[in-house]
């Protein structure tokens, strides 16, 4: 079963605080409504950490992309003893780890479209250089004030670091550029073919066809299992636009992006 949607939250506040269409937070709220708990990643200073929570404010900290490594081992031990239903959102390799060691009958597994993880230590060195001795209070990737547009890659390159003395680093960042260009990825991530391993898969819908796009952020949602379908269909706070022939549309989107770039450069006639 593979059903694909272009989707986004109807909640404007959620949409603006999410990297794309705000789908994770809508899934999380539904799990809380059912009396369950949510697993996701939060940033604690410079560290990305998996947590299990039923606290809405804690779950809000799980919103947004985190382009740094995190280890699910401790939270996997915790969910083994959890009797409440769980929404587990994480990378495909971490979802597979959960499936190997846990009974997932009471879980909704949601894997993220993964670009890969950076090599060990690179992010820490970059933040150390930026900080120059200042204490880091918070880190945010891809702030939406840069926009969310299929023609722009710069939205993926923003990094905001806040310090205890009130200073703010807010730039289109070299670490983010290198990460998005694949220059600092782990070798294992370069050859990884894991995808669509959860009940639901979510990610940015870059290159979404214009009729299916929300300019404030559009998520790609792929339904992989009957359980995922039932859970997703139960949520009324999401705009859902069915996408047929997804792989064909992806090719068309790539052609659109290339055509747009070449047109701006005055070179479109070359490829016609």
Secondary structure, 3 states (H helix, E strand, C coil): CCEEEEEEECCHHHHHCCCCCCHHHHHHHHHHHCCCEEEEEEEECCEEEEEEECCHHHHHCCCCCCCCCCCCHHHHHHHHCCCCCEEEEEEHHHHHHHHHHCCCCCEEEEEECCCCCECCCHHHHHHHHHHCCCCEEEEEECCHHHCCCCCCCHHHHEEEEEECCCCEEEEECHHHHHHHCCCCECHHHHCCCCCCCCCEEEEECCCCCHHHCCCCCCEEEEECCHHHHHHHHCCCCEEEEEECCHHHHHHHHHHHHHHHHHHHHCCHHHHC
